[in-house]
Amino acid sequence: MENVIVIEDINKFAGKIPTDHDLICYEKGTDPMDGLVMYGFDEVGMFDGEFKTPAYAFCAFELEASNEV
C-alpha cells in the first residue's frame, strides 16, 4: 500500500515530515513514488535541476515481509 501527500507549494509549506514518510522531489505529473528521497527540508531546491518541473510530496513506503535471509 502506498501513501502519498502532495505538497502544493513547497515555498509556502509550514510543518514537518509526517511520521513514517519521506520527503520526495519528483517530476510534476508523474508518480511521486519514482522521485528522489531527500533527508530534510535543507535539501529543497538541490535537485530541481534534475527535473523540468520539480514537485514535492511526502511518501510512505510499505515494505513487504519476506522469508528470505
C-alpha positions in Angstrom: 0.0 0.0 0.0 1.3 3.4 -0.9 0.5 6.7 0.9 1.3 10.0 -0.9 0.7 13.5 0.3 1.4 16.0 -2.4 2.8 19.4 -1.3 1.1 22.0 -3.5 3.7 24.8 -2.9 6.9 23.8 -1.1 7.7 27.5 -0.6 4.5 28.0 1.5 4.7 24.7 3.4 4.9 25.0 7.1 5.3 21.9 9.2 7.3 18.8 9.4 7.7 15.5 7.6 4.9 13.2 8.8 5.9 10.1 10.7 6.9 7.1 8.5 7.1 9.3 5.4 9.9 10.5 3.2 10.2 13.9 1.6 10.4 13.4 -2.2 11.3 15.6 -5.2 9.8 14.3 -8.4 8.7 15.4 -11.9 5.3 17.1 -11.7 2.7 15.0 -13.5 4.5 11.7 -12.7 4.3 9.2 -9.9 6.0 10.7 -6.7 7.0 7.2 -5.7 9.5 7.4 -8.6 11.2 10.5 -7.2 14.3 11.3 -5.2 14.3 10.9 -1.5 15.6 14.0 0.4 16.8 13.8 4.0 15.3 17.1 5.1 14.0 20.5 4.1 17.5 21.8 3.8 17.8 19.8 0.6 14.8 21.5 -1.1 16.0 23.0 -4.3 19.1 20.9 -4.5 17.7 18.5 -7.1 15.4 20.9 -9.0 17.9 20.8 -11.9 17.1 17.1 -12.4 13.5 17.8 -13.3 11.8 20.0 -15.9 9.0 20.9 -13.4 10.1 19.8 -9.9 7.4 19.0 -7.4 7.4 17.8 -3.8 5.5 15.2 -1.8 5.6 13.0 1.3 5.6 9.3 0.6 5.2 6.3 2.9 6.6 3.1 1.5 5.2 -0.1 2.9 7.7 -2.9 2.8 6.5 -6.5 2.2 7.7 -9.2 4.5 10.0 -11.7 3.1 11.1 -15.1 4.2 14.4 -14.7 2.5 17.5 -14.1 4.7 
